[in-house]
Amino acid sequence: MSLSNGTTSDNNGLKWTVGLLNSKYKYLTAETFGCKVNANGVALKKKQLWTLEPYAGSDSEEETVCLKSHLGKYLAVDQFGNVTCDSEELENFAKFKVVVNEDGRWALINVTRGYFLGASDDKLICSAKAPGEAEHWTVHLAARPQVNLRSVGRRRYARLSTDQDEIQVDANTPWGEDALFTLEFRDGRYAVHACNGRYLKADGKLTEQCECLFGLEFHGGYLALRDPQGRYISSIGSKAVLRTRSQTVTKDELFSLEDSVPQAAFAGFNGKYVSVKQGVDVTANQDEISDHETFQLEYNEKSKSWHIRTMQDKYWSLDSSGGIQANASKG
């Protein structure tokens, strides 16, 4: 059995788990006891994880967000300017506007107080009217190593092209390793790494060596990636090739990352791979693995059982004659 990855059907694009690094490359940290917060984390672990939630109803051109700690409490600034993280209720003091710097770093201005969030040594402060080095934060996305990339505008998934020289956004369903991508965190920016070991360039070509790093932005709860020239990744042309072009963000420049789930190919006793290439019959008769020989493994928590899904959104089932057919619907 060979394994790759697929995706869940739920869209997780509206909430993100991130780490925030200050100018001294220390992580914003919520301590387990005492609801204390500081900026002295040296690695992205549980206490350094924050859920980034877009604040509903914001009509500002700047993104308004809230930050929830691993303890389920919101980062806020009280009426005296003290930075707190002890409330499970979302209040106005917990709202921040995101201002993205040219180098991709964020400045977070508290909506109620009108001051920028910063870090002095390991202590958090919110007293600057304009952002300096202490008020700039690098966003470290806490994603799984390999994810599926879905375009908001196209409503399609990215996949490695047949020639493996570019990425195309034209898949209705992410299937097999060609739909797996890694966002590698490097010096505060991200490299887009395909399953063939190559990296995405701004012009859409894939190269052996990483030649382009992208800044990370969030808009309306979705992800945008910007190259050093300020142009955003989008799917361009009739082939929907992933590359940069526009310096403004529309739906075409927005993406969601979706967690992958296991996919597998099964080999029969005859050494051939199980396939649904001929239709609904599940038969071990193929020498190579393609989409027809790749199946998604989905665990049903309620029934404590596994289901095997095909690319055509059908599931394996046992027919009355004892054979297996791929003709069942989910549920």
Secondary structure, 3 states (H helix, E strand, C coil): CEEEECCCCCCCCCCEEEEEECCCCCEEEECCCCCCEEEEECCCCHHHCEEEEECCCCCCCCEEEEEECCCCCEEEECCCCCEEEEECCCCHHHCEEEEECCCCCEEEEECCCCCEEEEECCEEEEEECCCCHHHEEEEEECCCCCEEEEECCCCCEEEECCCCCCEEEEECCCCCHHHCEEEEEECCEEEEEECCCCEECCCCCEECCCCCCEEEEEECCEEEEECCCCCEEEEECCCCEEEECCCCCCHHHCEEEEECCEEEECECCCCCEEECCCCCECEEEECCCCHHHCEEEEEECCCCEEEEECCCCCEEEECCCCCEEEEECCC
